[in-house]
Amino acid sequence: MSQIILYTIITLVAIGAVAAIILYLVAQKFKVYEDPRIDQVEEALPAANCGGCGFAGCRNFAEALVKSESFDDLFCPVGGNEVMGAVATILGREAVEQDEQVAVIRCNGTPEFRPRTNIYDGAGSCAVAHSLYTGEGGCPHGCLGEGDCVVVCDFDAIHMNPVTGLPEVIDDKCTACGACVTACPRDIIELRKKNKKDRKIFVSCINEEKGGVARKNCSVACIGCSKCFNVCPFDAITMNNNLAYIDPVKCRLCRKCVPECPTDAILEINFPPPRDKSKEKVETASETTDSGGTEKTNKNS
């Protein structure tokens, strides 16, 4: 009886050993090699998993970075140039720097400028509202105000203003991940170059309807008059389908286009108030007169 038990144990051990050897050989045959640098790159990334890089998550992006030959089409908007520089050091490549970007709301159709013609009483979603009707005003391109962009922002960088009914971007928190851009069914959110002191000039309208129709629906709509286009010294403004567009890369923030717009569709943000040149001339002339009078008094004395 004891011999039977012993043989049984030996047989089971032998079968287990053979199975282990077979499994080891199969694992070695079909194992997938993973570059250890992927873990290093993933650790250098911000772990936001926001999809702003175009990949599902930071792990997928790390794999793409390691396998790619260059960084020309690969960039982490959350980490920016600093993180991409760290990744380049890990992989022994040259980093490609990009201008920092920020989300901009290209609609200024507040209740003050865009009269309400109806009241929406449906699901609280811009995507749903967009599929059902043009909006509470007559503009078919304006913000619907249901806050889809706010819901998808993982960085608390965008909020709905209860007074204007429009979303507002907090520049310091915005990482340019692009989630809000994708979520907006009206395509009114755009990623633009971030300038010093967060200054920006852009046409806050995407309505391509003819001037009369556009302005009837919104008093600050772009009417395609081309006045801004004619005064831009840097070829930064283009006219297409009754709509002006300011290229954020070519624009030098000279502000010459702003006073030319008859509907105030061009917004200038975070700029100091323009200088009143006529007032400066008066003050300069007054100072010159005072100076001349003083000199004459001194001579007489």
ABEGO torsion letter per residue (X at the ends): XAAAAAAAAAAAAAAAAAAAAAAAAAAAAABBBBBAAAAAAAAABAGAGAGAAGBABAAAAAAAAAABABAAABBBAAAEAAAAAAAAAAAGBBBBBBBBBBBBBBBABBAAABBBABBBBBBBBAAAAAAABAEABABAABBAGAGAAAAABAAGABBBBAAAGBBBBBAAABAGAGAAAAABAAGABBBBBBBBGGBBBBBBBABABBAAAAAAABAABBAGAGAAAAABAAGABBBBGGBBBBBAAABAGAGAAAAABAAGABBBBGBBBBBBAAAAAAAAAAAAAAAAAAAAAAAAX
